[in-house]
Amino acid sequence: MLVRTVLFCSLALLPVLSQANAQLALEKGCYGCHGEPPRRSAPTFVRLAADYARYRGQQDAPRKLADKLREGSLFGHIAAHERISPYECEMLMRWIIDGAR
């Protein structure tokens, strides 16, 4: 019974977690470059989600990609990327991998 309750609560929270990550992207100013229209050559979140969909189901991918993003090895040294905390960056990468919805 406990397992069923935990599973139900986890599934019920999925839309909230998705919204929370979109909210985090908004709070961190990510939409300033990755919104519609994007700034300069920055990819939109739609494009990022399409590019990173190949990592779905890989449990360690969000953390590894977040580390690379923060250290500058994904897109070069972008100050805004380097200022995001490791935890927040991993949450954003997970959101992007899951479709950025």
N, CA, C and O atoms as a GROMACS GRO file, in nm:
protein
  404
    1MET      N    1   0.082  -0.119   0.000
    1MET     CA    2   0.000   0.000   0.000
    1MET      C    3   0.087   0.126   0.000
    1MET      O    4   0.059   0.222  -0.072
    2LEU      N    5   0.192   0.125   0.081
    2LEU     CA    6   0.282   0.240   0.089
    2LEU      C    7   0.349   0.266  -0.046
    2LEU      O    8   0.360   0.381  -0.090
    3VAL      N    9   0.393   0.160  -0.111
    3VAL     CA   10   0.458   0.175  -0.242
    3VAL      C   11   0.360   0.236  -0.341
    3VAL      O   12   0.398   0.324  -0.418
    4ARG      N   13   0.238   0.192  -0.341
    4ARG     CA   14   0.137   0.245  -0.432
    4ARG      C   15   0.112   0.394  -0.405
    4ARG      O   16   0.097   0.473  -0.499
    5THR      N   17   0.108   0.432  -0.280
    5THR     CA   18   0.086   0.572  -0.243
    5THR      C   19   0.202   0.658  -0.289
    5THR      O   20   0.181   0.767  -0.343
    6VAL      N   21   0.324   0.612  -0.267
    6VAL     CA   22   0.443   0.687  -0.309
    6VAL      C   23   0.445   0.701  -0.460
    6VAL      O   24   0.473   0.809  -0.513
    7LEU      N   25   0.415   0.593  -0.531
    7LEU     CA   26   0.412   0.598  -0.677
    7LEU      C   27   0.308   0.697  -0.726
    7LEU      O   28   0.336   0.776  -0.816
    8PHE      N   29   0.189   0.693  -0.669
    8PHE     CA   30   0.082   0.785  -0.708
    8PHE      C   31   0.123   0.930  -0.684
    8PHE      O   32   0.102   1.016  -0.770
    9CYS      N   33   0.181   0.957  -0.568
    9CYS     CA   34   0.225   1.094  -0.537
    9CYS      C   35   0.334   1.140  -0.633
    9CYS      O   36   0.336   1.255  -0.675
   10SER      N   37   0.426   1.050  -0.667
   10SER     CA   38   0.534   1.085  -0.761
   10SER      C   39   0.478   1.119  -0.898
   10SER      O   40   0.519   1.217  -0.959
   11LEU      N   41   0.383   1.039  -0.945
   11LEU     CA   42   0.322   1.066  -1.076
   11LEU      C   43   0.242   1.195  -1.074
   11LEU      O   44   0.239   1.269  -1.173
   12ALA      N   45   0.178   1.223  -0.964
   12ALA     CA   46   0.099   1.345  -0.952
   12ALA      C   47   0.187   1.469  -0.954
   12ALA      O   48   0.143   1.577  -0.995
   13LEU      N   49   0.310   1.456  -0.910
   13LEU     CA   50   0.401   1.571  -0.904
   13LEU      C   51   0.471   1.600  -1.036
   13LEU      O   52   0.529   1.708  -1.050
   14LEU      N   53   0.468   1.510  -1.133
   14LEU     CA   54   0.541   1.531  -1.259
   14LEU      C   55   0.506   1.663  -1.326
   14LEU      O   56   0.598   1.735  -1.364
   15PRO      N   57   0.379   1.698  -1.345
   15PRO     CA   58   0.350   1.828  -1.407
   15PRO      C   59   0.402   1.945  -1.325
   15PRO      O   60   0.448   2.045  -1.381
   16VAL      N   61   0.396   1.934  -1.194
   16VAL     CA   62   0.445   2.041  -1.107
   16VAL      C   63   0.596   2.056  -1.122
   16VAL      O   64   0.646   2.168  -1.129
   17LEU      N   65   0.668   1.944  -1.127
   17LEU     CA   66   0.814   1.950  -1.143
   17LEU      C   67   0.850   2.012  -1.276
   17LEU      O   68   0.945   2.090  -1.284
   18SER      N   69   0.777   1.979  -1.381
   18SER     CA   70   0.802   2.038  -1.512
   18SER      C   71   0.782   2.188  -1.507
   18SER      O   72   0.865   2.264  -1.559
   19GLN      N   73   0.674   2.232  -1.446
   19GLN     CA   74   0.648   2.375  -1.434
   19GLN      C   75   0.755   2.441  -1.348
   19GLN      O   76   0.796   2.554  -1.374
   20ALA      N   77   0.799   2.370  -1.244
   20ALA     CA   78   0.902   2.425  -1.157
   20ALA      C   79   1.030   2.450  -1.233
   20ALA      O   80   1.099   2.549  -1.209
   21ASN      N   81   1.065   2.361  -1.326
   21ASN     CA   82   1.187   2.380  -1.402
   21ASN      C   83   1.173   2.490  -1.506
   21ASN      O   84   1.269   2.562  -1.532
   22ALA      N   85   1.054   2.505  -1.566
   22ALA     CA   86   1.030   2.618  -1.655
   22ALA      C   87   1.038   2.748  -1.574
   22ALA      O   88   1.091   2.849  -1.622
   23GLN      N   89   0.985   2.744  -1.454
   23GLN     CA   90   0.993   2.861  -1.366
   23GLN      C   91   1.138   2.891  -1.329
   23GLN      O   92   1.178   3.007  -1.325
   24LEU      N   93   1.216   2.787  -1.302
   24LEU     CA   94   1.357   2.806  -1.271
   24LEU      C   95   1.430   2.869  -1.389
   24LEU      O   96   1.512   2.959  -1.371
   25ALA      N   97   1.400   2.822  -1.510
   25ALA     CA   98   1.462   2.880  -1.630
   25ALA      C   99   1.424   3.028  -1.642
   25ALA      O  100   1.507   3.110  -1.682
   26LEU      N  101   1.302   3.060  -1.609
   26LEU     CA  102   1.257   3.200  -1.612
   26LEU      C  103   1.331   3.282  -1.506
   26LEU      O  104   1.380   3.391  -1.535
   27GLU      N  105   1.337   3.229  -1.385
   27GLU     CA  106   1.404   3.299  -1.275
   27GLU      C  107   1.552   3.322  -1.302
   27GLU      O  108   1.608   3.425  -1.264
   28LYS      N  109   1.617   3.227  -1.367
   28LYS     CA  110   1.760   3.237  -1.395
   28LYS      C  111   1.790   3.320  -1.519
   28LYS      O  112   1.907   3.344  -1.552
   29GLY      N  113   1.686   3.365  -1.589
   29GLY     CA  114   1.707   3.448  -1.707
   29GLY      C  115   1.739   3.371  -1.833
   29GLY      O  116   1.784   3.430  -1.931
   30CYS      N  117   1.717   3.242  -1.832
   30CYS     CA  118   1.751   3.157  -1.947
   30CYS      C  119   1.673   3.195  -2.073
   30CYS      O  120   1.724   3.184  -2.184
   31TYR      N  121   1.549   3.239  -2.054
   31TYR     CA  122   1.467   3.274  -2.169
   31TYR      C  123   1.519   3.399  -2.241
   31TYR      O  124   1.481   3.424  -2.355
   32GLY      N  125   1.604   3.477  -2.175
   32GLY     CA  126   1.662   3.593  -2.240
   32GLY      C  127   1.744   3.557  -2.363
   32GLY      O  128   1.749   3.633  -2.459
   33CYS      N  129   1.807   3.441  -2.359
   33CYS     CA  130   1.884   3.392  -2.475
   33CYS      C  131   1.816   3.277  -2.547
   33CYS      O  132   1.824   3.267  -2.670
   34HIS      N  133   1.748   3.190  -2.472
   34HIS     CA  134   1.693   3.067  -2.529
   34HIS      C  135   1.543   3.073  -2.554
   34HIS      O  136   1.480   2.970  -2.581
   35GLY      N  137   1.484   3.192  -2.546
   35GLY     CA  138   1.341   3.207  -2.570
   35GLY      C  139   1.308   3.223  -2.717
   35GLY      O  140   1.390   3.192  -2.804
   36GLU      N  141   1.190   3.272  -2.744
   36GLU     CA  142   1.144   3.297  -2.881
   36GLU      C  143   1.127   3.448  -2.900
   36GLU      O  144   1.043   3.506  -2.831
   37PRO      N  145   1.198   3.512  -2.985
   37PRO     CA  146   1.309   3.461  -3.066
   37PRO      C  147   1.435   3.449  -2.980
   37PRO      O  148   1.448   3.519  -2.880
   38PRO      N  149   1.526   3.360  -3.020
   38PRO     CA  150   1.648   3.344  -2.942
   38PRO      C  151   1.742   3.464  -2.963
   38PRO      O  152   1.732   3.536  -3.061
   39ARG      N  153   1.830   3.480  -2.870
   39ARG     CA  154   1.931   3.586  -2.879
   39ARG      C  155   2.051   3.534  -2.957
   39ARG      O  156   2.103   3.427  -2.928
   40ARG      N  157   2.093   3.609  -3.054
   40ARG     CA  158   2.207   3.575  -3.140
   40ARG      C  159   2.196   3.432  -3.190
   40ARG      O  160   2.096   3.395  -3.251
   41SER      N  161   2.296   3.352  -3.165
   41SER     CA  162   2.297   3.214  -3.216
   41SER      C  163   2.256   3.112  -3.110
   41SER      O  164   2.276   2.992  -3.130
   42ALA      N  165   2.199   3.158  -3.000
   42ALA     CA  166   2.158   3.065  -2.894
   42ALA      C  167   2.041   2.978  -2.942
   42ALA      O  168   1.948   3.029  -3.005
   43PRO      N  169   2.045   2.849  -2.913
   43PRO     CA  170   1.933   2.763  -2.951
   43PRO      C  171   1.814   2.787  -2.858
   43PRO      O  172   1.832   2.818  -2.740
   44THR      N  173   1.695   2.771  -2.911
   44THR     CA  174   1.575   2.782  -2.828
   44THR      C  175   1.563   2.657  -2.741
   44THR      O  176   1.632   2.558  -2.765
   45PHE      N  177   1.476   2.663  -2.641
   45PHE     CA  178   1.454   2.544  -2.560
   45PHE      C  179   1.392   2.432  -2.642
   45PHE      O  180   1.418   2.314  -2.615
   46VAL      N  181   1.313   2.466  -2.742
   46VAL     CA  182   1.256   2.364  -2.830
   46VAL      C  183   1.369   2.291  -2.903
   46VAL      O  184   1.368   2.168  -2.911
   47ARG      N  185   1.464   2.366  -2.954
   47ARG     CA  186   1.577   2.306  -3.025
   47ARG      C  187   1.665   2.224  -2.930
   47ARG      O  188   1.708   2.114  -2.963
   48LEU      N  189   1.691   2.279  -2.811
   48LEU     CA  190   1.771   2.206  -2.712
   48LEU      C  191   1.704   2.074  -2.675
   48LEU      O  192   1.770   1.970  -2.666
   49ALA      N  193   1.573   2.078  -2.654
   49ALA     CA  194   1.499   1.957  -2.618
   49ALA      C  195   1.510   1.853  -2.728
   49ALA      O  196   1.527   1.734  -2.700
   50ALA      N  197   1.501   1.895  -2.853
   50ALA     CA  198   1.514   1.802  -2.966
   50ALA      C  199   1.655   1.744  -2.972
   50ALA      O  200   1.672   1.624  -2.995
   51ASP      N  201   1.755   1.828  -2.951
   51ASP     CA  202   1.894   1.783  -2.957
   51ASP      C  203   1.930   1.688  -2.843
   51ASP      O  204   2.006   1.594  -2.862
   52TYR      N  205   1.874   1.713  -2.724
   52TYR     CA  206   1.910   1.634  -2.606
   52TYR      C  207   1.814   1.520  -2.576
   52TYR      O  208   1.830   1.451  -2.476
   53ALA      N  209   1.716   1.499  -2.661
   53ALA     CA  210   1.622   1.388  -2.642
   53ALA      C  211   1.693   1.254  -2.642
   53ALA      O  212   1.644   1.159  -2.581
   54ARG      N  213   1.806   1.246  -2.708
   54ARG     CA  214   1.880   1.119  -2.715
   54ARG      C  215   1.931   1.073  -2.577
   54ARG      O  216   1.971   0.958  -2.562
   55TYR      N  217   1.929   1.161  -2.480
   55TYR     CA  218   1.975   1.126  -2.345
   55TYR      C  219   1.862   1.078  -2.254
   55TYR      O  220   1.887   1.042  -2.139
   56ARG      N  221   1.739   1.076  -2.303
   56ARG     CA  222   1.627   1.029  -2.220
   56ARG      C  223   1.651   0.887  -2.174
   56ARG      O  224   1.695   0.802  -2.251
   57GLY      N  225   1.622   0.864  -2.049
   57GLY     CA  226   1.639   0.731  -1.992
   57GLY      C  227   1.779   0.703  -1.939
   57GLY      O  228   1.801   0.600  -1.876
   58GLN      N  229   1.872   0.792  -1.962
   58GLN     CA  230   2.008   0.777  -1.910
   58GLN      C  231   2.016   0.852  -1.777
   58GLN      O  232   2.023   0.975  -1.774
   59GLN      N  233   2.015   0.778  -1.669
   59GLN     CA  234   2.003   0.837  -1.536
   59GLN      C  235   2.113   0.938  -1.501
   59GLN      O  236   2.086   1.036  -1.432
   60ASP      N  237   2.234   0.916  -1.547
   60ASP     CA  238   2.344   1.004  -1.510
   60ASP      C  239   2.366   1.118  -1.610
   60ASP      O  240   2.450   1.205  -1.587
   61ALA      N  241   2.292   1.118  -1.720
   61ALA     CA  242   2.312   1.220  -1.824
   61ALA      C  243   2.288   1.363  -1.775
   61ALA      O  244   2.370   1.450  -1.804
   62PRO      N  245   2.178   1.391  -1.703
   62PRO     CA  246   2.158   1.530  -1.660
   62PRO      C  247   2.273   1.585  -1.576
   62PRO      O  248   2.314   1.700  -1.592
   63ARG      N  249   2.325   1.502  -1.486
   63ARG     CA  250   2.435   1.547  -1.401
   63ARG      C  251   2.562   1.571  -1.483
   63ARG      O  252   2.629   1.673  -1.467
   64LYS      N  253   2.594   1.476  -1.571
   64LYS     CA  254   2.714   1.490  -1.653
   64LYS      C  255   2.705   1.610  -1.746
   64LYS      O  256   2.802   1.685  -1.761
   65LEU      N  257   2.590   1.629  -1.808
   65LEU     CA  258   2.572   1.744  -1.898
   65LEU      C  259   2.573   1.875  -1.820
   65LEU      O  260   2.627   1.975  -1.868
   66ALA      N  261   2.514   1.874  -1.702
   66ALA     CA  262   2.516   1.994  -1.618
   66ALA      C  263   2.659   2.033  -1.581
   66ALA      O  264   2.695   2.150  -1.585
   67ASP      N  265   2.739   1.934  -1.545
   67ASP     CA  266   2.880   1.960  -1.511
   67ASP      C  267   2.953   2.020  -1.631
   67ASP      O  268   3.028   2.116  -1.617
   68LYS      N  269   2.931   1.963  -1.749
   68LYS     CA  270   2.997   2.014  -1.870
   68LYS      C  271   2.949   2.155  -1.903
   68LYS      O  272   3.029   2.240  -1.944
   69LEU      N  273   2.820   2.180  -1.886
   69LEU     CA  274   2.766   2.313  -1.914
   69LEU      C  275   2.828   2.417  -1.821
   69LEU      O  276   2.870   2.524  -1.865
   70ARG      N  277   2.835   2.384  -1.693
   70ARG     CA  278   2.890   2.478  -1.595
   70ARG      C  279   3.039   2.502  -1.613
   70ARG      O  280   3.088   2.611  -1.585
   71GLU      N  281   3.114   2.400  -1.658
   71GLU     CA  282   3.258   2.418  -1.675
   71GLU      C  283   3.295   2.479  -1.809
   71GLU      O  284   3.411   2.515  -1.832
   72GLY      N  285   3.197   2.492  -1.899
   72GLY     CA  286   3.221   2.560  -2.025
   72GLY      C  287   3.258   2.470  -2.141
   72GLY      O  288   3.295   2.520  -2.247
   73SER      N  289   3.249   2.338  -2.124
   73SER     CA  290   3.291   2.251  -2.233
   73SER      C  291   3.179   2.216  -2.330
   73SER      O  292   3.205   2.148  -2.430
   74LEU      N  293   3.056   2.259  -2.307
   74LEU     CA  294   2.947   2.234  -2.402
   74LEU      C  295   2.938   2.345  -2.507
   74LEU      O  296   2.937   2.318  -2.627
   75PHE      N  297   2.930   2.468  -2.461
   75PHE     CA  298   2.909   2.581  -2.552
   75PHE      C  299   3.013   2.690  -2.534
   75PHE      O  300   2.991   2.803  -2.577
   76GLY      N  301   3.122   2.659  -2.473
   76GLY     CA  302   3.220   2.762  -2.442
   76GLY      C  303   3.188   2.823  -2.306
   76GLY      O  304   3.088   2.787  -2.243
   77HIS      N  305   3.270   2.912  -2.263
   77HIS     CA  306   3.251   2.972  -2.131
   77HIS      C  307   3.147   3.083  -2.139
   77HIS      O  308   3.175   3.194  -2.186
   78ILE      N  309   3.028   3.052  -2.092
   78ILE     CA  310   2.918   3.148  -2.087
   78ILE      C  311   2.892   3.176  -1.940
   78ILE      O  312   2.856   3.086  -1.865
   79ALA      N  313   2.910   3.300  -1.900
   79ALA     CA  314   2.903   3.337  -1.758
   79ALA      C  315   2.772   3.294  -1.694
   79ALA      O  316   2.772   3.245  -1.581
   80ALA      N  317   2.660   3.311  -1.764
   80ALA     CA  318   2.530   3.274  -1.706
   80ALA      C  319   2.524   3.125  -1.676
   80ALA      O  320   2.464   3.084  -1.576
   81HIS      N  321   2.584   3.042  -1.760
   81HIS     CA  322   2.585   2.898  -1.736
   81HIS      C  323   2.672   2.864  -1.615
   81HIS      O  324   2.637   2.775  -1.537
   82GLU      N  325   2.780   2.932  -1.601
   82GLU     CA  326   2.875   2.903  -1.493
   82GLU      C  327   2.824   2.950  -1.357
   82GLU      O  328   2.871   2.901  -1.254
   83ARG      N  329   2.729   3.044  -1.355
   83ARG     CA  330   2.673   3.096  -1.229
   83ARG      C  331   2.563   3.008  -1.172
   83ARG      O  332   2.530   3.021  -1.054
   84ILE      N  333   2.506   2.920  -1.250
   84ILE     CA  334   2.397   2.834  -1.203
   84ILE      C  335   2.456   2.730  -1.107
   84ILE      O  336   2.560   2.672  -1.134
   85SER      N  337   2.388   2.707  -0.997
   85SER     CA  338   2.437   2.606  -0.901
   85SER      C  339   2.433   2.469  -0.966
   85SER      O  340   2.356   2.446  -1.059
   86PRO      N  341   2.517   2.377  -0.919
   86PRO     CA  342   2.515   2.241  -0.975
   86PRO      C  343   2.377   2.178  -0.969
   86PRO      O  344   2.334   2.114  -1.065
   87TYR      N  345   2.306   2.194  -0.859
   87TYR     CA  346   2.174   2.135  -0.843
   87TYR      C  347   2.075   2.195  -0.943
   87TYR      O  348   2.002   2.122  -1.010
   88GLU      N  349   2.072   2.327  -0.952
   88GLU     CA  350   1.979   2.393  -1.045
   88GLU      C  351   2.012   2.359  -1.190
   88GLU      O  352   1.922   2.340  -1.272
   89CYS      N  353   2.138   2.352  -1.221
   89CYS     CA  354   2.180   2.319  -1.356
   89CYS      C  355   2.136   2.177  -1.392
   89CYS      O  356   2.091   2.152  -1.504
   90GLU      N  357   2.149   2.085  -1.298
   90GLU     CA  358   2.105   1.948  -1.324
   90GLU      C  359   1.953   1.943  -1.342
   90GLU      O  360   1.903   1.870  -1.428
   91MET      N  361   1.880   2.020  -1.262
   91MET     CA  362   1.734   2.025  -1.278
   91MET      C  363   1.697   2.077  -1.417
   91MET      O  364   1.607   2.023  -1.482
   92LEU      N  365   1.765   2.181  -1.462
   92LEU     CA  366   1.737   2.238  -1.594
   92LEU      C  367   1.774   2.140  -1.705
   92LEU      O  368   1.700   2.128  -1.803
   93MET      N  369   1.885   2.070  -1.691
   93MET     CA  370   1.924   1.973  -1.793
   93MET      C  371   1.824   1.858  -1.799
   93MET      O  372   1.791   1.810  -1.908
   94ARG      N  373   1.776   1.814  -1.684
   94ARG     CA  374   1.675   1.708  -1.681
   94ARG      C  375   1.547   1.755  -1.752
   94ARG      O  376   1.486   1.679  -1.827
   95TRP      N  377   1.508   1.879  -1.726
   95TRP     CA  378   1.390   1.938  -1.788
   95TRP      C  379   1.407   1.945  -1.940
   95TRP      O  380   1.314   1.913  -2.015
   96ILE      N  381   1.523   1.986  -1.985
   96ILE     CA  382   1.550   1.995  -2.129
   96ILE      C  383   1.547   1.856  -2.191
   96ILE      O  384   1.484   1.835  -2.295
   97ILE      N  385   1.615   1.761  -2.130
   97ILE     CA  386   1.618   1.624  -2.181
   97ILE      C  387   1.477   1.566  -2.191
   97ILE      O  388   1.446   1.492  -2.284
   98ASP      N  389   1.393   1.600  -2.095
   98ASP     CA  390   1.256   1.548  -2.091
   98ASP      C  391   1.161   1.625  -2.183
   98ASP      O  392   1.041   1.597  -2.184
   99GLY      N  393   1.212   1.719  -2.259
   99GLY     CA  394   1.129   1.789  -2.358
   99GLY      C  395   1.105   1.936  -2.331
   99GLY      O  396   1.041   2.002  -2.413
  100ALA      N  397   1.153   1.989  -2.220
  100ALA     CA  398   1.139   2.133  -2.187
  100ALA      C  399   0.996   2.180  -2.199
  100ALA      O  400   0.970   2.287  -2.256
  101ARG      N  401   0.903   2.103  -2.147
  101ARG     CA  402   0.761   2.140  -2.152
  101ARG      C  403   0.716   2.195  -2.021
  101ARG      O  404   0.600   2.232  -2.006
   0.00000   0.00000   0.00000
